[in-house]
Amino acid sequence: MIANAESTGLVFDYNSRDMTAFLTGIKSKDTTDVVIPCAIYRNGKMYKVEEIEHTAFDGCKKLVSVKIPNVPKWLRNRVLLNHKF
């Protein structure tokens, strides 16, 4: 899935040098289901989602499922710590 950055409900940091994106958080801590896209469009440019930061899901106590594409190179240590699915 490729998504528009503003419509995902997710927070990303971007590296414009190598056109990659890093999932850093979720806008609503009440989110129950997360689908992480393999790429994000932002300002007319496509960024490949390559990393999920270890604090991306902090405070998301209602989280039930996370769908992760085959694309990320890095899942930071403890990214889903304390989440029961």
N, C-alpha and C positions, 0 to 999 in steps of 0.2 A: 504494500500500500504506500502510495505517495500522497502526502497531505499538505494543505496550506498551513503554515506555522501558526497563524492566528486562530484557526478553527479546531485545533486539537485539544485544547485545555491543558496542554503540557508546556513546560518552560524549557527552553534550549539556550545554550551558548553556541556561538558559531566561530569557525575558523575559516576566514575567507581565503587564506592562502592555499589550503588544500580542499576547500569546499566540503567540510565536514561539520556535523552538528553533534552536540553532546546534551543528552537529557539531564537536566539539573533539578527538575521539580515538577509538581503538579499544581495548577492554579487553585483547585478546590480540594481541600483536605477531606471533604465528604464523598469524594469519588469512590465508587465501588469496583468499576471495571476500567482497565486501561489497555488500550491498543497502541503500541508504539509503532509508528510508521518506519519503513526502511529508508525513506528520504523525505525531506521537508522543502517546500517552496517558500522562499522569503525574498521579497523585493524583486521578484522575477528571476531569481536564481535558485538552482536546486542544490541542496546540501545533503550528503549521505549521512545518515545517523549511524555513528560508529562507537558511541560510548554511552553508558548509563552510569551516572555518578552514584556513589554509595549513599548519598543523602537524598536521592531523587524521590523516595517514597516516605520520607520521615514525616510523621504526624498524620499519615493516612490510615487511621484506625479502622475505617470501614472497607478497606480494600479487600476484594474477594478474588479477583483474577487479574493477571498481567499477561498479555500476549506480546511476546518478543519476537521480532523477525529474525531470520537467520543471518542478518547483516552485521550486528554489532561486533566489533573486534574486542571490546572491553566491557565487562560487567564488573564494576568495582567491588572490592571486598565488602561483604555484608550488605549488599544492595537490597536484599529482601529479609534481612534480620528482623525478628520480632513480628513478622507477618504470618498469620495462620490462614492457609487456604483450604 
